[in-house]
Amino acid sequence: MYPRKKKRFLLFILVIVLCIAFIKITADNRNSVNVLDNIISFVTKPFNKVASTAVNKAAETVKTNKKALMEQNAELEKKIAELEKKNSALNAASVENDRLRGLLDLKDKSPQYELTACNAFSRSIANYSDSFFIDKGSKDGIIPNLPVIGSKGLIGYVVETGRSWSRVRTILDGGSNVGCVVTRTQSTAVAEGNNALLPNGLLSMIFVSKDMNIIEGDIIETSGLGQIYPPGITIGKISEITSDEISKSQFATIQPAENFENIKEVFVITKYIEPVAAAETDITEAAEIPEETVVQE
C-alpha cells in the first residue's frame, strides 16, 4: 500500500478498536470508565496541547498589541495636549493683539478726549456686571462722575474714588441711565440698566414713541444730554423691539458694544474737548497776525 493509504487504514483500525472498547466498557456497567477516560485523554492530549499553545500565543499577541496601542494612544494624547496648548496661546495672543489694536484705534479716533488708561482688578460681590474697581484714583486725577469707556464703547462712570483706586458703575446696573440717540435717524431716547436683563448683559431702551423709526441692528450712541457722558460714544445696537398697545409706545433691548464679562482695561475720560466748527478758520487767522504783534519773551 501507499503510505497515505496505510495511514488511513491504521486510523480506521484505531477507531474500530476504540468503539469496541467503548461498547465493552458500557456493557460491563461502566466499571472501567477510567480506562476509557485515559484512552480519550491520550488521544486528545496532542490536540489540547496544540490548542492551548495557539490560545496562549493569541493571548500574548493581543496583550502585545494592546500595550502598543496604549502607548500609541498615550503619545497621541500628549501631542493633542501640546497642540491644544499652542492653539490656546495663539488664540490668547490674537485676542490680546485685537485688544491693543482697538485701544490704539480708540486713541486715534478720539482726539477730543483726554484718556487715562486703567486696569480693572476687582468686581462687585453682588454681580460682576454692575460695578468693578480700577487701579487709578485721586492722585491720578480721577474724580467721581467721569465717564469710563472701552475700546468698543461705553462702560459706565466713576462713582467713588480713593487715592489709588476708583469704583466704576456700569451702564448695566439697574440704577443707571444714559441719554441716547439712534445713529441712523438721530431719534433720542434713554438707555437704562435693567436688573432683569443684567444677567444677560443687556440694556433697556425706554421713552421710545410708537412713531419712532427703529429697527433691529440700529446703532445706539450717547446723545450728550446729561452731565456725565459726552455725545457720540457707542453704547451698542438694538437686538429686540417690543410694542405696548396700552401705552401706545415701544421698547427696545440693547446689546452693549462692550463685553462686560471680560473687562480688563478701560479708559477714564478725564477731559472732553468739544469740536469747534470754525477751528480751521481760527488757525488761518492766527497765521496772518503781523510779526510785530507777537510778544517776545
C-alpha positions as CSV (number, residue, x, y, z in Angstrom):
1,M,0.0,0.0,0.0
2,Y,0.9,3.6,-0.4
3,P,2.0,5.4,2.7
4,R,-1.2,7.6,2.7
5,K,-3.5,4.5,2.4
6,K,-1.6,2.8,5.2
7,K,-2.2,5.7,7.4
8,R,-5.9,5.7,6.6
9,F,-6.1,2.0,7.3
10,L,-4.4,2.3,10.6
11,L,-6.7,5.2,11.6
12,F,-9.7,3.1,10.7
13,I,-8.5,0.1,12.8
14,L,-7.8,2.5,15.7
15,V,-11.4,3.9,15.5
16,I,-12.8,0.3,15.4
17,V,-10.8,-0.7,18.4
18,L,-11.9,2.4,20.3
19,C,-15.6,1.7,19.5
20,I,-15.3,-1.9,20.7
21,A,-13.6,-0.8,23.9
22,F,-16.3,1.7,24.5
23,I,-19.1,-0.9,23.9
24,K,-17.5,-3.4,26.2
25,I,-17.0,-0.9,29.0
26,T,-20.6,0.3,28.7
27,A,-21.8,-3.3,28.8
28,D,-19.9,-4.0,32.0
29,N,-21.9,-1.3,33.8
30,R,-19.2,1.1,33.2
31,N,-16.9,-0.4,35.8
32,S,-13.9,0.6,33.8
33,V,-14.7,4.3,32.9
34,N,-11.3,5.4,33.9
35,V,-9.7,3.2,31.2
36,L,-11.8,5.0,28.6
37,D,-11.0,8.4,30.1
38,N,-7.4,7.5,29.9
39,I,-7.7,6.4,26.3
40,I,-9.6,9.6,25.3
41,S,-7.2,11.7,27.2
42,F,-4.3,10.0,25.4
43,V,-5.9,10.6,22.0
44,T,-6.9,14.2,22.6
45,K,-3.8,15.3,24.5
46,P,-1.8,16.4,21.5
47,F,-4.8,18.4,20.2
48,N,-5.3,20.0,23.6
49,K,-1.6,20.9,23.7
50,V,-1.7,22.5,20.2
51,A,-5.0,24.3,21.1
52,S,-3.6,25.6,24.4
53,T,-0.4,26.8,22.6
54,A,-2.4,28.6,20.0
55,V,-4.6,30.2,22.6
56,N,-1.6,31.3,24.7
57,K,0.1,32.7,21.6
58,A,-3.1,34.6,20.6
59,A,-3.5,36.0,24.1
60,E,0.2,37.1,24.1
61,T,-0.3,38.7,20.7
62,V,-3.4,40.5,21.9
63,K,-1.6,41.7,25.1
64,T,1.3,42.9,23.0
65,N,-1.0,44.7,20.5
66,K,-2.9,46.2,23.4
67,K,0.2,47.5,25.0
68,A,1.4,49.0,21.7
69,L,-2.0,50.6,21.1
70,M,-2.0,52.1,24.6
71,E,1.5,53.5,24.1
72,Q,0.4,55.0,20.7
73,N,-2.8,56.4,22.3
74,A,-0.7,58.0,25.1
75,E,1.6,59.5,22.6
76,L,-1.3,60.9,20.5
77,E,-2.9,62.3,23.7
78,K,0.4,64.0,24.5
79,K,0.6,65.5,21.0
80,I,-3.0,66.7,21.2
81,A,-2.4,68.3,24.5
82,E,0.6,70.1,23.1
83,L,-1.3,71.3,20.1
84,E,-4.2,72.5,22.3
85,K,-1.7,74.4,24.4
86,K,-0.2,76.0,21.3
87,N,-3.6,76.8,19.9
88,S,-4.7,78.4,23.2
89,A,-1.6,80.5,23.3
90,L,-2.2,81.6,19.7
91,N,-5.8,82.5,20.5
92,A,-4.7,84.4,23.5
93,A,-2.1,86.3,21.5
94,S,-4.7,87.1,18.8
95,V,-7.2,88.4,21.4
96,E,-4.5,90.5,23.0
97,N,-3.5,91.9,19.6
98,D,-7.1,92.7,18.8
99,R,-7.5,94.4,22.2
100,L,-4.3,96.5,21.8
101,R,-5.3,97.4,18.2
102,G,-8.7,98.5,19.5
103,L,-7.1,100.7,22.1
104,L,-4.8,102.3,19.6
105,D,-7.7,102.9,17.2
106,L,-9.7,104.5,20.1
107,K,-6.9,107.0,20.8
108,D,-6.6,107.8,17.1
109,K,-10.3,108.2,16.5
110,S,-11.0,110.2,19.7
111,P,-8.7,113.2,19.8
112,Q,-11.4,115.1,21.6
113,Y,-10.8,113.0,24.7
114,E,-8.0,113.1,27.3
115,L,-7.9,109.5,28.4
116,T,-6.4,107.8,31.4
117,A,-5.8,104.1,31.0
118,C,-6.7,101.9,33.9
119,N,-6.8,98.2,34.8
120,A,-9.9,96.5,36.2
121,F,-8.8,94.5,39.3
122,S,-11.9,93.6,41.2
123,R,-15.6,93.2,40.7
124,S,-18.8,93.6,42.7
125,I,-19.6,90.7,45.0
126,A,-23.3,91.0,44.2
127,N,-22.9,90.9,40.4
128,Y,-19.8,91.1,38.2
129,S,-21.5,93.3,35.7
130,D,-22.9,96.1,37.8
131,S,-19.7,97.6,39.1
132,F,-15.9,97.0,39.4
133,F,-12.8,98.7,40.6
134,I,-9.9,100.2,38.7
135,D,-6.3,100.8,39.7
136,K,-6.3,104.6,39.4
137,G,-7.6,107.2,41.9
138,S,-7.5,110.8,43.0
139,K,-3.7,111.0,42.7
140,D,-4.1,110.3,39.0
141,G,-6.8,113.0,38.5
142,I,-9.7,110.6,38.7
143,I,-12.9,112.1,40.4
144,P,-16.5,110.9,40.6
145,N,-18.8,111.2,37.6
146,L,-16.1,110.9,35.0
147,P,-17.2,108.6,32.1
148,V,-15.5,105.3,31.5
149,I,-15.1,103.7,28.1
150,G,-13.5,100.6,26.5
151,S,-12.1,100.1,23.0
152,K,-15.5,99.4,21.6
153,G,-17.9,101.6,23.5
154,L,-19.4,102.9,26.7
155,I,-18.8,101.1,30.0
156,G,-20.1,103.4,32.8
157,Y,-18.9,106.1,35.1
158,V,-16.8,106.6,38.2
159,V,-18.9,106.7,41.4
160,E,-16.2,106.5,44.1
161,T,-12.5,107.2,44.4
162,G,-9.6,106.6,46.8
163,R,-6.1,107.8,46.4
164,S,-5.0,104.9,44.1
165,W,-8.4,103.2,43.2
166,S,-11.8,104.0,42.0
167,R,-15.1,102.2,41.7
168,V,-17.0,102.2,38.4
169,R,-20.7,101.7,38.0
170,T,-21.5,100.1,34.6
171,I,-24.4,101.1,32.3
172,L,-25.9,97.6,33.0
173,D,-26.6,98.5,36.7
174,G,-30.3,98.8,37.5
175,G,-29.8,102.4,38.8
176,S,-28.0,103.8,35.7
177,N,-29.4,105.6,32.7
178,V,-27.9,107.2,29.6
179,G,-29.4,109.7,27.2
180,C,-29.0,108.1,23.8
181,V,-29.6,108.6,20.1
182,V,-30.2,106.3,17.2
183,T,-27.3,106.9,14.9
184,R,-29.3,106.2,11.7
185,T,-32.3,108.6,12.5
186,Q,-30.9,110.8,15.3
187,S,-34.1,110.0,17.3
188,T,-33.4,110.4,21.0
189,A,-34.4,108.1,23.9
190,V,-32.9,106.7,27.1
191,A,-30.8,103.6,27.6
192,E,-31.5,102.2,31.1
193,G,-29.9,99.5,33.2
194,N,-32.4,96.8,34.0
195,N,-31.9,94.2,36.8
196,A,-34.0,91.7,34.9
197,L,-31.7,92.0,31.9
198,L,-28.5,92.3,33.9
199,P,-27.7,88.5,34.0
200,N,-27.9,88.5,30.1
201,G,-25.7,91.6,29.8
202,L,-28.4,93.7,28.1
203,L,-29.9,97.2,28.4
204,S,-33.4,98.6,28.0
205,M,-34.2,101.4,25.7
206,I,-37.2,103.5,27.0
207,F,-39.1,106.6,26.2
208,V,-39.5,105.3,22.6
209,S,-42.6,106.7,20.9
210,K,-44.8,104.5,18.8
211,D,-43.9,106.5,15.7
212,M,-40.1,106.4,16.3
213,N,-38.4,104.7,13.4
214,I,-36.2,102.0,14.9
215,I,-35.2,98.6,13.6
216,E,-33.1,95.7,14.9
217,G,-29.4,96.3,14.4
218,D,-29.7,100.1,14.8
219,I,-26.5,101.5,16.4
220,I,-27.2,103.5,19.6
221,E,-24.8,106.2,20.8
222,T,-24.8,108.7,23.7
223,S,-26.7,111.9,23.0
224,G,-24.7,114.1,25.2
225,L,-27.8,115.1,27.2
226,G,-27.0,115.0,30.9
227,Q,-24.0,115.9,33.0
228,I,-21.8,112.8,32.6
229,Y,-21.5,111.4,29.1
230,P,-20.3,113.4,26.0
231,P,-22.1,112.7,22.7
232,G,-21.1,110.1,20.1
233,I,-19.9,107.2,22.3
234,T,-21.2,103.9,21.0
235,I,-23.5,102.2,23.5
236,G,-24.5,99.1,21.5
237,K,-27.1,98.0,19.0
238,I,-30.8,97.2,19.1
239,S,-31.3,93.4,19.5
240,E,-35.1,93.3,20.0
241,I,-38.2,95.6,19.8
242,T,-41.5,95.1,21.6
243,S,-44.7,97.2,21.5
244,D,-47.1,98.1,24.2
245,E,-50.6,98.6,22.8
246,I,-52.0,100.2,26.0
247,S,-49.4,103.0,26.3
248,K,-49.0,103.3,22.5
249,S,-45.2,103.0,22.9
250,Q,-42.5,100.6,22.1
251,F,-39.5,99.3,23.9
252,A,-36.1,98.0,22.7
253,T,-33.4,95.8,24.1
254,I,-29.8,96.9,23.5
255,Q,-26.9,94.6,23.2
256,P,-23.9,96.6,24.5
257,A,-20.8,97.0,22.3
258,E,-18.6,96.0,25.3
259,N,-18.3,92.6,26.8
260,F,-18.9,93.1,30.5
261,E,-17.9,89.6,31.4
262,N,-14.3,90.2,30.3
263,I,-13.4,93.8,31.3
264,K,-9.6,94.1,31.7
265,E,-8.5,97.6,30.6
266,V,-10.6,100.7,30.4
267,F,-10.2,104.4,29.8
268,V,-11.4,107.2,32.0
269,I,-12.3,110.3,30.1
270,T,-10.7,113.0,32.2
271,K,-11.3,115.8,29.8
272,Y,-13.6,116.3,26.8
273,I,-12.7,118.9,24.2
274,E,-15.8,119.8,22.2
275,P,-15.0,120.1,18.5
276,V,-15.1,123.6,17.2
277,A,-16.6,124.0,13.6
278,A,-14.5,127.1,12.9
279,A,-11.2,125.8,14.2
280,E,-9.6,125.7,10.8
281,T,-10.6,129.4,10.2
282,D,-9.2,130.4,13.5
283,I,-5.8,128.8,12.7
284,T,-5.7,130.6,9.4
285,E,-6.5,133.9,11.0
286,A,-3.8,133.3,13.6
287,A,-1.2,132.7,10.9
288,E,-1.9,136.2,9.4
289,I,-1.1,138.1,12.6
290,P,1.7,140.6,11.9
291,E,5.1,139.6,13.2
292,E,5.4,142.8,15.2
293,T,2.4,142.0,17.3
294,V,3.9,138.8,18.7
295,V,5.3,139.3,22.2
296,Q,8.9,138.2,22.5
297,E,9.9,136.7,25.8
